[in-house]
Amino acid sequence: MAISSALNRLNSAEGQIGAARAANGARAARLEIESSQLESVGIDREEARSSLEDVDIATMTVEFQKTLTILNATQATISKLANLSLFNYLK
């Protein structure tokens, strides 16, 4: 009887050890996934930072001025079109 009881306790302990190992394995897998995601985010952040820091100021200034000129021309055109009416058109 004592041997049977000891075997049952050993089987129970073995089951608990297996469950603990499985839980630890799942935690390790989650940590690996999180680590991989953090590494990917770090790479993306570095690429974004590099693209901002490596901007050619002269080129960007020219592009900005070109866009501003187009915007001003568009606003002027819309303003002139808004002042037109059917009576002005018929003159």
C-alpha positions as CSV (number, residue, x, y, z in Angstrom):
1,M,0.0,0.0,0.0
2,A,2.8,2.4,0.9
3,I,4.5,1.7,-2.5
4,S,1.2,2.4,-4.4
5,S,0.7,5.6,-2.5
6,A,4.3,6.7,-3.2
7,L,3.8,5.9,-6.9
8,N,0.6,7.9,-7.0
9,R,2.4,10.9,-5.4
10,L,5.3,10.5,-7.9
11,N,2.8,10.4,-10.8
12,S,1.1,13.5,-9.5
13,A,4.4,15.3,-9.0
14,E,5.4,14.3,-12.5
15,G,2.2,15.7,-13.9
16,Q,2.8,19.0,-12.0
17,I,6.4,19.1,-13.4
18,G,5.1,18.6,-16.9
19,A,2.5,21.3,-16.5
20,A,5.2,23.7,-15.1
21,R,7.5,22.9,-18.0
22,A,4.7,23.5,-20.5
23,A,3.9,26.8,-18.9
24,N,7.5,27.8,-19.0
25,G,7.8,26.8,-22.6
26,A,4.7,28.9,-23.5
27,R,6.2,31.9,-21.6
28,A,9.5,31.4,-23.4
29,A,7.7,31.4,-26.8
30,R,5.8,34.6,-25.9
31,L,9.1,36.2,-24.9
32,E,10.7,35.2,-28.2
33,I,7.8,36.7,-30.1
34,E,7.9,39.9,-28.2
35,S,11.6,40.2,-28.6
36,S,11.3,39.7,-32.3
37,Q,8.6,42.3,-32.5
38,L,10.6,44.8,-30.5
39,E,13.6,44.2,-32.8
40,S,11.4,44.8,-35.8
41,V,10.0,48.0,-34.3
42,G,13.5,49.2,-33.5
43,I,14.6,48.7,-37.1
44,D,11.5,50.5,-38.4
45,R,12.2,53.4,-36.0
46,E,15.8,53.7,-37.1
47,E,14.8,53.7,-40.8
48,A,12.2,56.5,-40.1
49,R,14.8,58.5,-38.1
50,S,17.4,58.1,-40.8
51,S,14.9,59.2,-43.5
52,L,14.2,62.3,-41.5
53,E,17.8,63.1,-40.7
54,D,19.1,62.4,-44.2
55,V,16.8,64.9,-46.0
56,D,18.5,67.2,-48.4
57,I,17.4,70.6,-47.1
58,A,17.9,72.4,-50.4
59,T,15.8,69.9,-52.4
60,M,13.1,69.9,-49.8
61,T,13.0,73.8,-49.8
62,V,12.6,73.8,-53.6
63,E,9.8,71.2,-53.4
64,F,8.1,73.2,-50.6
65,Q,8.3,76.4,-52.6
66,K,6.9,74.6,-55.7
67,T,4.0,73.2,-53.7
68,L,3.4,76.7,-52.1
69,T,3.3,78.3,-55.6
70,I,0.9,75.7,-56.9
71,L,-1.3,76.2,-53.8
72,N,-1.3,80.0,-54.3
73,A,-2.2,79.7,-58.0
74,T,-5.0,77.3,-57.2
75,Q,-6.4,79.6,-54.5
76,A,-6.3,82.5,-56.9
77,T,-8.1,80.6,-59.6
78,I,-10.8,79.4,-57.2
79,S,-11.2,83.0,-56.0
80,K,-11.7,84.3,-59.5
81,L,-14.1,81.5,-60.4
82,A,-16.1,82.1,-57.2
83,N,-16.6,85.8,-58.3
84,L,-18.1,84.8,-61.6
85,S,-21.9,84.7,-61.9
86,L,-24.2,84.0,-64.7
87,F,-24.7,87.7,-65.4
88,N,-20.9,88.2,-65.6
89,Y,-20.7,85.2,-68.0
90,L,-23.4,86.6,-70.3
91,K,-21.7,90.1,-70.7
